[in-house]
Amino acid sequence: MNDLKKPQYASVEYPFPLEEEPVVFCPVCGTPTFDFEDGGNMVINPCQCLAFVFLGRPPEFIYQSKGFKLRTSEKDLKGLTAKEMKSFIESLGYDNKFLTLEVTYGDYEDDPDWYTDIYGFDYGTYC
């Protein structure tokens, strides 16, 4: 596949330890993917570009746009891991107007723990 026609994939690793979970913003419109309710609970805040949010612990999609659900309706999403995400996104037929942002961060509670969350942005939807 021509690189100019492939979905784009970027990885960011935060310094260890990180005190709070990172909040990712849409690189086009600047909308935060999560908001905070009273009491500090995070709730999803999708802009038009946000296609999905995949948390690595446990590995699962916590948000999917209608367009993403249509593209994945014939796919088995159970058991999908962060390591498989790049090839999985490429298999869905997105072009270079799609950005997958892989965010890795860690903290100390009892032991050092690392987490990888993955965000998909579909700029073909004109955020």
N, C-alpha and C positions, 0 to 999 in steps of 0.2 A: 504494500500500500504506500503510495506517495506520502511523504511526511507532511506535506502541505494540506493533505486531505484527511489526515488522522486526527482524532481527538487529542487534545493537549493534556499533558500530565505533569504536575509539579509536586515536589515534596518539600515540606518544611519541617525542621526538627527544632523544637524549642530547647533552650538550655535547661539542664536538670539542676535542682528540682523546680517545678513550677507550682506556685502557691494555689492558683485557681485554674480551672479548665479554660483553655483559650476560646474566645468568641471569634469566629471567622466572619468576615464581612464580604459581601458580593464585590468582586473587583471592578464591576462596571457601575453599579448604582450606589454602592456603599451601604446597603441595608445589612444590619447584623442578622446572622442566621438564627440567633436566639435572643430573646428578651428575658428579663428577670421579673418575676412576680414578687409581690410582697412576701417576705420570708425567704427570699433568695432562690426560689425554684426557677430553673431555666425552662422556658417554653419555646417551641419552634416558631420562628418568625420568617416564613418564606417570602422572598420577593419573586417576581415573575421568572427570573433566571434560574432559581434554585431547582435543580432536577431531583436531587436526592441528598440525604444525609445518612451515612453508614457509620455506626459506632463499632469499634473493634472489641468491645467488652460488654456483653457477649456479642459476637459478630452478628449484626442485624441492621436492616434498614429501619430507621425511625421516622423517615419522611421520604415520600416519593410523589413527584408531581404527576398529573394525569398523563402527560406526554411520556414520561419515563415508564409509568405503569403499562402504557400501550406497547412500548418497545420491549418490555420484559415479560409480557403476558404469557409467552410460550416458553419462558426460561424457568429453570428451577433455581430459586434464590437461596434455598436452605443450604447451609454448609459453605456458602461463598466466604472466602477469607480476604483480608486486606491484600495479601500477596497476589491473589488472582484478579484483583480489581482492574488493573490496567488492560489485560487481555480481554476481560469480560466487557469493559466499556467499548473497546475496539470492535468487538463482535456485534455490537448493537447498531452499527451503521451511522454513528455520529461522525461529523466532519470536524474541521479545525475550529469551528465555532463552539466547541464543547471543551470545557476545562475541568479536569478532575484535580482537586487539591487534597493531597494527603498530608495530614497534620499529626506529627508524633510528639508526644510530651510525656513527662514522667514526674512522679512525686514519691515522697516517703510517707507512708503511714506506719506500717509495721516493717515492711521491707521495701526496697526500691521496686517500683512498678512502672512499666512503660505502656502507653496506650497509643493506638493509631486510629484516628477518625478520618473519614473520607467524605468530601463534599463534591458534588457534581453541579456545574453551572452550565446551562444551555443558552448561549448568547444568540442562538438562532431565534429565540423567543422575543428578542428586542426588549430587554429589561428597561 
